[in-house]
Amino acid sequence: MFTTSRGISLILSIAISALVVAFLSLMEGASPILLFVAWGVSFSSSYLLISFMLEFLIFKEIGDIYSLLEKIQRKDLSEISDKSRKGSISPLRKINKVINSYAIARQKEIDTLQKNAEFRREFIADISHELKTPIFATQGYIHTLLDGAIDDKQVRMRFLKRAAKSLDSLDILVQDLLTLNQMESGVIKFNFEDFDLKELLEEVMEELEHKASKRDMHIEFEAESGKTYMTNGDRQKIYRVCQNLIFNAMKYNHNGGEVKVSMTTHKNSIQVDVKDDGQGIPPEDLKRIFERFYRVEKSRNKKEGGTGLGLAIVKHILEGHKSKISVSSTVGKGSIFSFSLPLVKNDSPDVKLKVLTL
């Protein structure tokens, strides 16, 4: 009883009221009724005040600190809040704040470790699957040749070409993995220079023109004729960004579809939009399409080829340029991928809108 706030309040109140009565009893004319009233007032007021102070400003704060320590000991940090009460007295508030901050930091570390562990599991599963396909295909062709098919010249050449194609796919996958890893670790350096972004996009579309014509696909380029869109960045890597985005817009579009590439200048930036009228991307996949190996409709995308690393590489390249890739999509209507680069201003004459169709 005497270790609780009420017990301590009772002892202190009795002591205080006794001192008050003893002091008043020394005064001449102090009647028993006056002493009794003084005792009652001093006892009740001191009891209420001390009890409030101990219960709400000390014992409760200590209880909260003890509760935090128990959660830390049990590693149960899920319900810890970073809100501290302003009513607690200064020393205990500081102690509570320090412990609370430590617990929140531990919780963040645990969440990060759990996410990393989950990412590693998914990555190992994905890389194993991606490596297995070309390796098993090559093994099948080679073993078939070793079992006697090598004597047939036509079969031998056909199987060797297929094995070589599988090994080429494996090499592309490994190269993309190395590139992505070097970007994330900062090994690959960016060589910034001024260049015309419109000229770069025209080169990319000219390169992909043959693939587009095979599927009766139209690539429309919207830019202002006679105007240079000068920007500053790593030209080779931005070329890869544009190549990947336009190729993806073609790959996941329907035969006879349209891909529209447009450029818009703002005050200090150039925005590039790559729009297609293909199958679109479901809302639940939009946040994950830039992850390694993440595929929308995996069975269909596997037929389309690719390593599943292209958009992840695009994301890291643009982050190296202090930019971001954004996407909006409607299922059944198509997608729009956009990014911006800094605008290098220069004086140019009046220009007109230019639309090219490939």
Disulfide bonds with the S-S distance in Angstrom:
none
